[in-house]
Amino acid sequence: MTDLTAGDMAPDFSLPRNGGGTVSLSDFAGKPVILYFYPKDDTSGCTTEAVDFSGLTEEFAKLGATVIGVSPDSVKSHDKFAAKHNLSVVLASDEEHKALEAYAVWKEKSMYGKTYMGVERSTFLIDKSGKVAEVWRKVKVPGHAEAVLKATQAL
């Protein structure tokens, strides 16, 4: 899969979510969506990112926007993660890597000389028409949620 860029149509998906049920991009037609992909529940960077986005939920809601976090963790893991950190963002489970691959964030990574497949921390701002408005790849967590909020306000 090639990398998505601004102007591309955002691939639809339907994934199980925390709290039960499913979440699909098409559920939010006509509204902006912040879709962020993260490697693993309850790790330091992923927790900070989820808490930061949750802290801005009301600001995003004022813009009609929904924040959805996606990782390959199970729904059970997402439920525990959301409860432990009082998260208000939607957490979608992509254990089969369908959305991860559609958004080209399932990548070869390396740590301590070992190569493995994993999630490249990335965020996609999707506009009301379902097009990718902005992409952040290899995200550094500090200040990221605020930068995404500013970009959403500029839509």
DSSP file with accessible surface (Angstrom, degrees, kcal/mol):
  #  RESIDUE AA STRUCTURE BP1 BP2  ACC     N-H-->O    O-->H-N    N-H-->O    O-->H-N    TCO  KAPPA ALPHA  PHI   PSI    X-CA   Y-CA   Z-CA
    1    1 A M              0   0  149      0, 0.0     2,-0.2     0, 0.0     3,-0.1   0.000 360.0 360.0 360.0 135.4    0.0    0.0    0.0
    2    2 A T        -     0   0  112      1,-0.1     2,-0.1   100,-0.1     0, 0.0  -0.517 360.0 -89.7 -85.1 155.7    1.3    3.4   -0.9
    3    3 A D        -     0   0   73     -2,-0.2     2,-0.2     1,-0.1   101,-0.1  -0.392  40.3-123.7 -65.1 137.6    1.3    6.2    1.6
    4    4 A L        -     0   0   13     99,-0.4     2,-0.3    -2,-0.1    -1,-0.1  -0.576  31.4-171.4 -78.4 145.2   -1.8    8.4    1.8
    5    5 A T    >   -     0   0   81     -2,-0.2     3,-2.3     1,-0.1   127,-0.3  -0.853  38.2 -64.4-131.4 169.6   -1.3   12.1    1.2
    6    6 A A  T 3  S+     0   0   65     -2,-0.3   127,-0.2     1,-0.3     3,-0.1  -0.247 121.7  30.3 -54.7 134.1   -3.5   15.2    1.5
    7    7 A G  T 3  S+     0   0   46    125,-3.4    -1,-0.3     1,-0.4     2,-0.1   0.113  90.1 120.3 100.5 -20.6   -6.3   15.1   -1.0
    8    8 A D  S <  S-     0   0   60     -3,-2.3   124,-3.4   124,-0.2    -1,-0.4  -0.467  73.5-105.5 -72.1 149.3   -6.6   11.3   -1.1
    9    9 A M  B     -A  131   0A 115    122,-0.2   122,-0.2    -2,-0.1    -1,-0.1  -0.584  38.1-118.4 -71.1 134.1   -9.9    9.7   -0.2
   10   10 A A        -     0   0   12    120,-3.0     2,-0.1    -2,-0.3    -1,-0.1  -0.619  30.0-113.3 -75.3 129.0   -9.6    8.1    3.3
   11   11 A P        -     0   0   31      0, 0.0     2,-0.1     0, 0.0    14,-0.1  -0.415  30.3-125.1 -63.1 134.6  -10.1    4.3    3.2
   12   12 A D        +     0   0   92     -2,-0.1     2,-0.3    13,-0.1    12,-0.0  -0.390  33.5 178.4 -74.3 159.6  -13.3    3.3    5.0
   13   13 A F        -     0   0   19     -2,-0.1    12,-1.1     2,-0.0    13,-0.4  -0.970  24.1-152.2-153.7 161.0  -13.0    0.7    7.8
   14   14 A S  E     +B   24   0B  76     -2,-0.3    10,-0.2    10,-0.2    85,-0.1  -0.936  29.1 165.9-141.1 115.1  -15.3   -1.1   10.3
   15   15 A L  E     -B   23   0B  11      8,-2.7     8,-2.7    -2,-0.4    79,-0.1  -0.957  41.1-101.3-132.3 149.6  -13.6   -2.2   13.5
   16   16 A P  E     -B   22   0B  57      0, 0.0    77,-3.0     0, 0.0     2,-0.3  -0.405  46.6-157.3 -64.9 147.9  -14.7   -3.4   16.9
   17   17 A R  B >   -C   92   0C  76      4,-2.1     3,-1.5    75,-0.2    75,-0.2  -0.851  22.7 -84.0-129.5 164.2  -14.4   -0.7   19.5
   18   18 A N  T 3  S+     0   0   16     73,-2.4    73,-0.1    -2,-0.3    58,-0.1  -0.274 113.7  30.6 -60.8 148.7  -14.0   -0.2   23.2
   19   19 A G  T 3  S-     0   0   71     56,-0.2    -1,-0.2    71,-0.1     2,-0.0   0.464 127.1 -74.5  80.4  -1.6  -17.3   -0.3   25.1
   20   20 A G  S <  S+     0   0   45     -3,-1.5     2,-0.1     1,-0.2     0, 0.0  -0.057  93.5  60.0  98.2 160.3  -18.8   -2.7   22.5
   21   21 A G  S    S-     0   0   57     -5,-0.1    -4,-2.1    -2,-0.0     2,-0.3  -0.314  79.7 -75.5  81.7-166.3  -20.0   -2.4   19.0
   22   22 A T  E     -B   16   0B  87     -6,-0.3     2,-0.4    -2,-0.1    70,-0.0  -0.857  27.2-145.7-128.2 164.3  -18.1   -1.3   16.0
   23   23 A V  E     -B   15   0B   3     -8,-2.7    -8,-2.7    -2,-0.3     2,-0.3  -0.997  16.1-175.7-131.8 135.5  -16.9    2.0   14.6
   24   24 A S  E >   -B   14   0B  13     -2,-0.4     3,-1.3   -10,-0.2     4,-0.3  -0.968  33.8-129.0-128.4 147.3  -16.7    2.8   10.9
   25   25 A L  G >  S+     0   0   17    -12,-1.1     3,-2.2    -2,-0.3    -1,-0.1   0.911 110.8  61.9 -59.3 -39.1  -15.3    5.9    9.2
   26   26 A S  G >  S+     0   0   67    -13,-0.4     3,-1.4     1,-0.3    -1,-0.3   0.709  86.1  74.9 -63.7 -16.7  -18.6    6.1    7.2
   27   27 A D  G <  S+     0   0   95     -3,-1.3    -1,-0.3     1,-0.3    -2,-0.2   0.721  98.7  47.1 -61.9 -21.9  -20.4    6.6   10.5
   28   28 A F  G X  S+     0   0   38     -3,-2.2     3,-2.2    -4,-0.3    -1,-0.3   0.038  77.4 156.4-112.8  24.1  -19.0   10.1   10.5
   29   29 A A  T <  S+     0   0   83     -3,-1.4   100,-0.1     1,-0.3    99,-0.1  -0.232  71.2  22.1 -53.7 134.4  -19.8   11.2    6.9
   30   30 A G  T 3  S+     0   0   47     98,-1.4    -1,-0.3     1,-0.2    98,-0.2   0.484 112.3  87.4  85.3   3.1  -20.0   15.0    6.7
   31   31 A K  S <  S-     0   0  116     -3,-2.2    -1,-0.2    96,-0.2    99,-0.1  -0.965  82.5-104.6-132.1 150.1  -17.9   15.5    9.8
   32   32 A P        -     0   0    5      0, 0.0    34,-1.5     0, 0.0     2,-0.4  -0.429  34.0-161.3 -72.4 148.2  -14.2   15.7   10.4
   33   33 A V  E     -dE  66 126C   2     93,-2.3    93,-3.2    32,-0.2     2,-0.7  -0.996  13.9-151.8-131.4 136.0  -12.4   12.7   11.9
   34   34 A I  E     -dE  67 125C   0     32,-3.1    34,-3.1    -2,-0.4     2,-0.6  -0.948  19.1-171.7-104.9 114.0   -9.0   12.5   13.6
   35   35 A L  E     -dE  68 124C   0     89,-2.9    89,-3.0    -2,-0.7     2,-0.4  -0.941   4.9-178.2-111.2 111.1   -7.7    9.0   13.1
   36   36 A Y  E     -dE  69 123C   0     32,-2.9    34,-2.7    -2,-0.6     2,-0.4  -0.936  13.3-154.1-117.6 137.5   -4.6    8.3   15.0
   37   37 A F  E     +dE  70 122C   0     85,-3.4    85,-1.4    -2,-0.4    34,-0.2  -0.915  17.5 177.6-107.5 132.7   -2.7    5.0   14.9
   38   38 A Y        -     0   0    0     32,-2.4     3,-0.1    -2,-0.4    82,-0.1  -0.958  30.8-126.4-137.7 154.2   -0.6    4.0   17.9
   39   39 A P  S    S-     0   0   35      0, 0.0     2,-0.3     0, 0.0    -1,-0.1   0.912  77.7  -2.6 -70.3 -46.7    1.5    0.9   18.7
   40   40 A K    >   -     0   0  111     31,-0.1     3,-1.0    32,-0.1     6,-0.2  -0.976  64.7-109.8-158.4 135.7    0.3   -0.4   22.1
   41   41 A D  T 3  S+     0   0    9     -2,-0.3     3,-0.1     1,-0.2     6,-0.1  -0.302  97.5  12.4 -59.0 145.0   -2.2    0.2   24.9
   42   42 A D  T 3  S+     0   0   70      1,-0.2     2,-0.3     2,-0.1    -1,-0.2   0.695  88.5 128.9  62.1  25.8   -0.8    1.3   28.3
   43   43 A T  S <> S-     0   0   56     -3,-1.0     4,-2.9     1,-0.1     5,-0.3  -0.742  72.0-104.8-100.8 162.6    2.8    2.1   27.2
   44   44 A S  H  > S+     0   0  104     -2,-0.3     4,-2.4     1,-0.2     5,-0.2   0.922 115.5  38.7 -59.3 -52.3    4.2    5.5   28.1
   45   45 A G  H  > S+     0   0   21      1,-0.2     4,-2.4     2,-0.2    -1,-0.2   0.915 118.7  48.2 -65.4 -41.0    4.0    7.3   24.7
   46   46 A C  H  > S+     0   0    0      2,-0.2     4,-2.4     1,-0.2    -1,-0.2   0.879 111.9  50.0 -68.9 -35.6    0.7    5.8   23.8
   47   47 A T  H  X S+     0   0   20     -4,-2.9     4,-2.9     2,-0.2     5,-0.3   0.947 111.1  48.8 -67.0 -46.3   -0.8    6.6   27.1
   48   48 A T  H  X S+     0   0   67     -4,-2.4     4,-2.8    -5,-0.3    -2,-0.2   0.928 112.5  48.6 -58.8 -44.2    0.3   10.2   26.9
   49   49 A E  H  X S+     0   0    2     -4,-2.4     4,-2.6     2,-0.2     5,-0.2   0.938 113.3  46.3 -63.0 -46.1   -1.1   10.6   23.4
   50   50 A A  H  X S+     0   0    0     -4,-2.4     4,-2.6     2,-0.2    38,-0.3   0.905 114.1  48.1 -64.5 -40.6   -4.5    9.1   24.4
   51   51 A V  H  X S+     0   0   61     -4,-2.9     4,-2.4     2,-0.2    -1,-0.2   0.918 111.6  50.7 -66.2 -41.1   -4.7   11.2   27.5
   52   52 A D  H  X S+     0   0   43     -4,-2.8     4,-0.7    -5,-0.3    -2,-0.2   0.932 113.2  44.4 -63.0 -46.6   -3.8   14.4   25.5
   53   53 A F  H >< S+     0   0    0     -4,-2.6     3,-1.0     1,-0.2     4,-0.2   0.920 112.7  52.4 -64.6 -40.2   -6.4   13.7   22.9
   54   54 A S  H >< S+     0   0   15     -4,-2.6     3,-1.5     1,-0.3     4,-0.3   0.888 103.6  58.0 -62.1 -37.5   -9.0   12.8   25.6
   55   55 A G  H 3< S+     0   0   66     -4,-2.4    -1,-0.3     1,-0.3    -2,-0.2   0.717 110.5  43.5 -64.8 -20.4   -8.2   16.2   27.3
   56   56 A L  T <X S+     0   0   29     -3,-1.0     4,-2.5    -4,-0.7     3,-0.3   0.283  79.1 110.5-107.2   9.8   -9.2   18.0   24.1
   57   57 A T  H <> S+     0   0   43     -3,-1.5     4,-2.8     1,-0.2     5,-0.2   0.885  79.1  49.7 -53.0 -44.9  -12.3   15.9   23.3
   58   58 A E  H  > S+     0   0  147     -4,-0.3     4,-2.0     2,-0.2    -1,-0.2   0.888 109.9  50.9 -64.3 -38.4  -14.6   18.8   24.1
   59   59 A E  H  > S+     0   0   71     -3,-0.3     4,-0.7     2,-0.2    -2,-0.2   0.914 112.9  45.5 -65.2 -42.9  -12.6   21.2   21.8
   60   60 A F  H ><>S+     0   0    1     -4,-2.5     5,-2.4     1,-0.2     3,-1.1   0.919 110.1  55.4 -64.4 -41.1  -12.8   18.7   19.0
   61   61 A A  H ><5S+     0   0   61     -4,-2.8     3,-2.0     1,-0.3    -2,-0.2   0.869  99.5  60.1 -61.2 -36.5  -16.5   18.1   19.6
   62   62 A K  H 3<5S+     0   0  152     -4,-2.0    -1,-0.3     1,-0.3    -2,-0.2   0.779 106.6  48.2 -60.5 -26.3  -17.1   21.9   19.3
   63   63 A L  T <<5S-     0   0   63     -3,-1.1    -1,-0.3    -4,-0.7    -2,-0.2   0.347 120.7-111.7 -92.9   2.2  -15.8   21.5   15.7
   64   64 A G  T < 5S+     0   0   35     -3,-2.0     2,-0.3     1,-0.3    -3,-0.2   0.632  73.6 140.0  77.4  13.0  -18.0   18.5   15.1
   65   65 A A      < -     0   0    7     -5,-2.4     2,-0.4    -6,-0.2    -1,-0.3  -0.660  41.0-153.0 -97.4 148.0  -14.9   16.2   15.0
   66   66 A T  E     -d   33   0C  35    -34,-1.5   -32,-3.1    -2,-0.3     2,-0.5  -0.934   8.8-143.3-116.8 140.4  -14.5   12.8   16.5
   67   67 A V  E     -d   34   0C   9     -2,-0.4    23,-1.8   -34,-0.2     2,-0.5  -0.912  18.3-176.4-105.6 127.1  -11.1   11.3   17.6
   68   68 A I  E     -df  35  90C   0    -34,-3.1   -32,-2.9    -2,-0.5     2,-0.4  -0.988   9.6-159.2-125.8 123.2  -10.5    7.6   17.0
   69   69 A G  E     -df  36  91C   0     21,-3.3    23,-3.4    -2,-0.5     2,-0.4  -0.842  11.1-165.4 -99.0 137.1   -7.4    5.8   18.1
   70   70 A V  E     +df  37  92C   1    -34,-2.7   -32,-2.4    -2,-0.4    23,-0.2  -0.985  17.9 151.2-127.3 131.0   -6.5    2.5   16.4
   71   71 A S  E     - f   0  93C   0     21,-1.7    23,-2.6    -2,-0.4   -31,-0.1  -0.948  54.3-108.5-144.7 168.5   -4.0   -0.1   17.5
   72   72 A P  S    S+     0   0   28      0, 0.0    21,-0.1     0, 0.0   -32,-0.1   0.468  81.3 115.9 -79.1   3.4   -3.7   -3.9   17.0
   73   73 A D  S    S-     0   0   20     19,-0.2    21,-0.2     1,-0.1    -2,-0.2  -0.303  72.9 -99.3 -69.1 158.8   -4.6   -4.5   20.6
   74   74 A S     >  -     0   0   38     19,-0.1     4,-2.3     1,-0.1     5,-0.1  -0.228  26.5-111.6 -73.4 163.4   -7.8   -6.4   21.5
   75   75 A V  H  > S+     0   0   36      2,-0.2     4,-2.9     1,-0.2   -56,-0.2   0.905 120.4  56.4 -61.2 -40.3  -11.1   -4.7   22.5
   76   76 A K  H  > S+     0   0  156      1,-0.2     4,-2.1     2,-0.2    -1,-0.2   0.923 107.8  47.5 -58.2 -43.6  -10.6   -6.1   26.0
   77   77 A S  H  > S+     0   0   36      1,-0.2     4,-2.7     2,-0.2    -1,-0.2   0.920 111.7  50.7 -63.2 -43.4   -7.2   -4.4   26.2
   78   78 A H  H  X S+     0   0    0     -4,-2.3     4,-3.1     1,-0.2     5,-0.2   0.900 108.1  52.6 -61.3 -42.5   -8.8   -1.1   25.0
   79   79 A D  H  X S+     0   0   65     -4,-2.9     4,-2.3     2,-0.2    -1,-0.2   0.925 112.5  44.2 -60.3 -45.1  -11.5   -1.4   27.6
   80   80 A K  H  X S+     0   0  146     -4,-2.1     4,-2.8    -5,-0.2    -2,-0.2   0.921 114.6  49.7 -64.5 -43.7   -8.9   -1.8   30.4
   81   81 A F  H  X S+     0   0    3     -4,-2.7     4,-1.9     2,-0.2    -2,-0.2   0.934 112.6  46.6 -60.7 -47.8   -6.7    1.0   28.9
   82   82 A A  H  X>S+     0   0   11     -4,-3.1     5,-2.1     1,-0.2     4,-0.6   0.907 115.2  46.1 -64.3 -41.7   -9.7    3.4   28.6
   83   83 A A  H ><5S+     0   0   81     -4,-2.3     3,-0.7    -5,-0.2    -2,-0.2   0.929 111.2  51.5 -68.0 -43.1  -10.9    2.7   32.2
   84   84 A K  H 3<5S+     0   0  138     -4,-2.8    -1,-0.2     1,-0.2    -2,-0.2   0.869 122.7  29.7 -61.9 -37.6   -7.5    2.9   33.8
   85   85 A H  H 3<5S-     0   0   53     -4,-1.9    -1,-0.2    -5,-0.2    -2,-0.2   0.264 104.7-119.8-110.9  11.1   -6.7    6.4   32.2
   86   86 A N  T <<5 -     0   0  148     -3,-0.7     2,-0.2    -4,-0.6    -3,-0.2   0.911  45.9-174.5  53.0  48.3  -10.3    7.7   32.0
   87   87 A L      < -     0   0   19     -5,-2.1    -1,-0.2    -6,-0.2   -36,-0.1  -0.524  24.8-171.8 -80.0 141.8  -10.0    8.1   28.2
   88   88 A S        +     0   0   66    -38,-0.3     2,-0.2    -2,-0.2   -21,-0.1   0.405  55.8  98.1-111.3  -1.3  -12.9    9.7   26.2
   89   89 A V  S    S-     0   0    5    -39,-0.2     2,-0.3     1,-0.1   -21,-0.2  -0.521  82.8-104.2 -83.1 155.5  -11.6    8.9   22.7
   90   90 A V  E     - f   0  68C  17    -23,-1.8   -21,-3.3    -2,-0.2     2,-0.5  -0.642  32.9-155.7 -75.3 134.0  -12.9    6.0   20.7
   91   91 A L  E     - f   0  69C   0     -2,-0.3   -73,-2.4   -23,-0.2     2,-0.4  -0.965   7.4-162.5-116.3 118.7  -10.4    3.1   20.7
   92   92 A A  E     -Cf  17  70C   0    -23,-3.4   -21,-1.7    -2,-0.5     2,-0.5  -0.825  11.9-137.0-103.5 140.8  -10.7    0.7   17.7
   93   93 A S  E     + f   0  71C   2    -77,-3.0     2,-0.2    -2,-0.4     3,-0.2  -0.852  20.7 177.3 -99.3 122.8   -9.2   -2.7   17.6
   94   94 A D    >   +     0   0    3    -23,-2.6     3,-1.5    -2,-0.5     6,-0.1  -0.534  17.3 153.7-122.6  64.3   -7.5   -3.8   14.4
   95   95 A E  T 3  S+     0   0  120      1,-0.3    -1,-0.1    -2,-0.2   -21,-0.1   0.773  77.0  51.2 -64.7 -25.3   -6.1   -7.2   15.3
   96   96 A E  T 3  S-     0   0  139     -3,-0.2    -1,-0.3     1,-0.0    -2,-0.1   0.420 106.1-129.2 -92.7   0.6   -6.2   -8.3   11.6
   97   97 A H    <>  +     0   0   43     -3,-1.5     4,-2.3   -26,-0.1     5,-0.2   0.664  63.6 136.1  65.2  21.0   -4.3   -5.1   10.5
   98   98 A K  H  > S+     0   0  140      2,-0.2     4,-2.2     1,-0.2     5,-0.1   0.953  77.8  33.4 -66.2 -50.6   -6.8   -4.2    7.8
   99   99 A A  H  > S+     0   0    2      2,-0.2     4,-2.4     1,-0.2     6,-0.2   0.894 116.2  58.1 -71.0 -38.7   -7.0   -0.5    8.6
  100  100 A L  H  4>S+     0   0    0      1,-0.2     5,-2.9     2,-0.2     6,-0.9   0.912 113.0  39.8 -56.2 -42.6   -3.3   -0.4    9.6
  101  101 A E  H ><5S+     0   0  103     -4,-2.3     3,-1.4     3,-0.2    -1,-0.2   0.889 111.3  56.4 -75.3 -38.2   -2.4   -1.7    6.2
  102  102 A A  H 3<5S+     0   0   27     -4,-2.2    -2,-0.2     1,-0.3    -1,-0.2   0.855 113.8  41.3 -61.7 -33.3   -5.0    0.5    4.3
  103  103 A Y  T 3<5S-     0   0    0     -4,-2.4   -99,-0.4    -5,-0.1    -1,-0.3   0.334 111.9-124.2 -95.5   5.4   -3.4    3.6    5.9
  104  104 A A  T < 5S+     0   0    9     -3,-1.4    -3,-0.2    -5,-0.2    -4,-0.1   0.866  75.9 121.5  56.1  43.1    0.1    2.2    5.3
  105  105 A V      < +     0   0    0     -5,-2.9    15,-3.0    -6,-0.2     2,-1.0   0.416  41.6  94.6-111.9  -2.6    1.1    2.5    9.0
  106  106 A W  E     +H  119   0D  58     -6,-0.9     2,-0.3    13,-0.2    13,-0.2  -0.813  64.9 161.2 -88.5 103.5    1.9   -1.2    9.5
  107  107 A K  E     -H  118   0D  54     11,-2.9    11,-2.7    -2,-1.0     2,-0.4  -0.845  48.9 -96.6-129.1 161.4    5.7   -1.0    8.8
  108  108 A E  E     +H  117   0D 147     -2,-0.3     2,-0.3     9,-0.2     9,-0.2  -0.641  49.9 177.9 -76.4 129.2    8.9   -2.7    9.3
  109  109 A K  E     -H  116   0D  61      7,-3.8     7,-2.7    -2,-0.4     2,-0.4  -0.830  16.1-148.4-126.9 166.9   10.6   -1.3   12.4
  110  110 A S  E     +H  115   0D  87     -2,-0.3     2,-0.3     5,-0.2     5,-0.2  -0.999  14.4 173.9-142.3 144.2   13.8   -2.0   14.3
  111  111 A M  E >  S-H  114   0D  94      3,-2.3     3,-2.2    -2,-0.4    -2,-0.0  -0.958  74.4  -5.7-147.3 131.8   14.8   -1.8   17.9
  112  112 A Y  T 3  S-     0   0  220     -2,-0.3     3,-0.1     1,-0.3    -1,-0.0   0.864 130.7 -54.6  52.6  37.7   18.1   -2.9   19.4
  113  113 A G  T 3  S+     0   0   77      1,-0.2     2,-0.4     0, 0.0    -1,-0.3   0.415 113.1 118.0  81.8  -4.5   19.1   -4.4   16.1
  114  114 A K  E <   -H  111   0D 155     -3,-2.2    -3,-2.3     2,-0.0     2,-0.4  -0.812  53.9-146.1 -98.4 138.6   16.0   -6.6   15.8
  115  115 A T  E     +H  110   0D  86     -2,-0.4     2,-0.3    -5,-0.2    -5,-0.2  -0.844  30.1 152.6-102.5 138.5   13.6   -6.0   12.9
  116  116 A Y  E     -H  109   0D  89     -7,-2.7    -7,-3.8    -2,-0.4     2,-0.4  -0.963  44.6 -99.9-155.3 165.6    9.9   -6.5   13.4
  117  117 A M  E     +H  108   0D  89     -2,-0.3     2,-0.3    -9,-0.2    -9,-0.2  -0.782  55.0 139.7 -92.8 138.7    6.5   -5.4   12.0
  118  118 A G  E     -H  107   0D   8    -11,-2.7   -11,-2.9    -2,-0.4     2,-0.5  -0.956  52.1 -70.0-163.7 178.8    4.7   -2.7   14.0
  119  119 A V  E     -H  106   0D   3     -2,-0.3     2,-0.7   -13,-0.2   -13,-0.2  -0.696  33.8-143.3 -86.5 127.1    2.6    0.4   14.0
  120  120 A E        -     0   0   26    -15,-3.0     2,-0.2    -2,-0.5   -83,-0.1  -0.819  34.0-113.5 -85.3 116.8    4.3    3.6   12.9
  121  121 A R        +     0   0   42     -2,-0.7    18,-2.3    18,-0.1    17,-0.6  -0.364  57.9 156.4 -56.4 115.8    2.6    6.3   15.1
  122  122 A S  E     -EG  37 137C   0    -85,-1.4   -85,-3.4    -2,-0.2     2,-0.4  -0.980  31.7-153.1-145.6 152.7    0.7    8.4   12.6
  123  123 A T  E     -EG  36 136C   0     13,-2.5    13,-2.9    -2,-0.3     2,-0.5  -0.994   5.0-163.8-132.8 139.4   -2.3   10.7   12.6
  124  124 A F  E     -EG  35 135C   0    -89,-3.0   -89,-2.9    -2,-0.4     2,-0.6  -0.988   8.6-153.5-123.3 125.2   -4.7   11.5    9.7
  125  125 A L  E     -EG  34 134C   1      9,-2.7     8,-3.7    -2,-0.5     9,-1.4  -0.891  17.3-164.3 -95.6 118.5   -7.0   14.4    9.7
  126  126 A I  E     -EG  33 132C   3    -93,-3.2   -93,-2.3    -2,-0.6     6,-0.2  -0.924   9.4-139.8-109.6 127.2  -10.0   13.6    7.5
  127  127 A D    >   -     0   0   42      4,-3.1     3,-2.1    -2,-0.5   -96,-0.2  -0.136  33.7 -88.3 -81.4 179.7  -12.2   16.4    6.3
  128  128 A K  T 3  S+     0   0  137      1,-0.3   -98,-1.4   -98,-0.2   -97,-0.2   0.738 125.8  55.5 -60.3 -26.1  -16.1   16.5    6.0
  129  129 A S  T 3  S-     0   0   75    -99,-0.1    -1,-0.3     2,-0.1     3,-0.1   0.438 120.4-105.6 -88.9   1.1  -15.9   15.1    2.5
  130  130 A G  S <  S+     0   0   20     -3,-2.1  -120,-3.0     1,-0.3     2,-0.3   0.581  77.9 131.4  87.4  10.8  -13.9   12.0    3.6
  131  131 A K  B     -A    9   0A  92   -122,-0.2    -4,-3.1     1,-0.0     2,-0.4  -0.721  67.1-105.0 -97.4 149.9  -10.6   13.2    2.1
  132  132 A V  E     +G  126   0C   2   -124,-3.4  -125,-3.4    -2,-0.3    -6,-0.3  -0.565  36.7 178.8 -70.3 121.9   -7.3   13.2    4.0
  133  133 A A  E     -     0   0C  33     -8,-3.7     2,-0.3    -2,-0.4    -7,-0.2   0.790  65.5  -0.5 -94.4 -35.8   -6.6   16.9    4.9
  134  134 A E  E     -G  125   0C  81     -9,-1.4    -9,-2.7  -129,-0.1     2,-0.4  -0.989  59.7-154.6-156.0 148.8   -3.3   16.4    6.7
  135  135 A V  E     -G  124   0C  39     -2,-0.3     2,-0.5   -11,-0.2   -11,-0.2  -0.991   2.8-168.9-129.6 134.0   -1.0   13.5    7.7
  136  136 A W  E     -G  123   0C  44    -13,-2.9   -13,-2.5    -2,-0.4     2,-0.3  -0.992  14.4-173.8-118.4 122.2    1.5   13.3   10.5
  137  137 A R  E     +G  122   0C  62     -2,-0.5   -15,-0.2   -15,-0.2     3,-0.1  -0.840  65.5  16.6-114.6 155.9    3.9   10.4   10.4
  138  138 A K  S    S-     0   0  148    -17,-0.6    -1,-0.2    -2,-0.3   -16,-0.2   0.931  91.7-153.8  49.1  51.2    6.4    9.2   12.9
  139  139 A V        -     0   0   14    -18,-2.3     2,-0.5    -3,-0.3    -1,-0.2  -0.258  15.9-147.1 -61.5 135.9    4.6   11.4   15.4
  140  140 A K        -     0   0  168     -3,-0.1     4,-0.2     1,-0.1    -1,-0.1  -0.933  18.3-141.8 -98.3 126.0    6.4   12.8   18.4
  141  141 A V    >>  +     0   0   17     -2,-0.5     3,-2.4     2,-0.1     4,-0.5   0.874  69.7  94.2 -65.8 -45.7    3.8   12.9   21.2
  142  142 A P  T 34 S-     0   0  118      0, 0.0    -2,-0.1     0, 0.0   -93,-0.0  -0.274 108.7  -4.2 -57.8 123.0    4.5   16.1   23.1
  143  143 A G  T 3> S+     0   0   41      1,-0.1     4,-1.8     3,-0.0     5,-0.1   0.387 100.4 117.0  81.3  -3.3    2.3   18.9   21.7
  144  144 A H  H <> S+     0   0   12     -3,-2.4     4,-2.5     1,-0.2     5,-0.2   0.935  70.9  50.7 -66.6 -47.9    0.9   16.6   19.0
  145  145 A A  H  X S+     0   0    3     -4,-0.5     4,-2.3     1,-0.2    -1,-0.2   0.906 111.2  50.3 -58.2 -39.1   -2.8   16.7   20.0
  146  146 A E  H  > S+     0   0   81      2,-0.2     4,-2.4     1,-0.2    -1,-0.2   0.897 109.1  51.2 -66.5 -39.1   -2.7   20.5   20.2
  147  147 A A  H  X S+     0   0   41     -4,-1.8     4,-2.1     2,-0.2    -2,-0.2   0.905 110.5  49.2 -64.7 -38.9   -1.2   20.6   16.7
  148  148 A V  H  X S+     0   0    0     -4,-2.5     4,-2.4     2,-0.2    -2,-0.2   0.909 109.0  52.8 -66.9 -39.2   -4.0   18.4   15.4
  149  149 A L  H  X S+     0   0   16     -4,-2.3     4,-2.7    -5,-0.2    -2,-0.2   0.937 108.8  49.8 -61.1 -44.8   -6.6   20.5   17.1
  150  150 A K  H  X S+     0   0  145     -4,-2.4     4,-1.4     1,-0.2    -1,-0.2   0.916 111.3  48.7 -60.6 -42.9   -5.2   23.7   15.4
  151  151 A A  H  < S+     0   0   15     -4,-2.1     4,-0.4     1,-0.2    -1,-0.2   0.886 111.0  50.8 -65.5 -37.1   -5.2   21.9   12.0
  152  152 A T  H >< S+     0   0    5     -4,-2.4     3,-1.3     1,-0.2    -2,-0.2   0.907 107.4  53.0 -66.8 -40.2   -8.9   20.8   12.6
  153  153 A Q  H 3< S+     0   0  100     -4,-2.7    -1,-0.2     1,-0.3    -2,-0.2   0.828 105.2  56.4 -62.9 -29.8   -9.8   24.4   13.5
  154  154 A A  T 3<        0   0   87     -4,-1.4    -1,-0.3    -5,-0.2    -2,-0.2   0.561 360.0 360.0 -81.1  -8.0   -8.3   25.5   10.2
  155  155 A L    <         0   0  101     -3,-1.3    -3,-0.0    -4,-0.4   -22,-0.0  -0.298 360.0 360.0 -62.2 360.0  -10.5   23.2    8.1
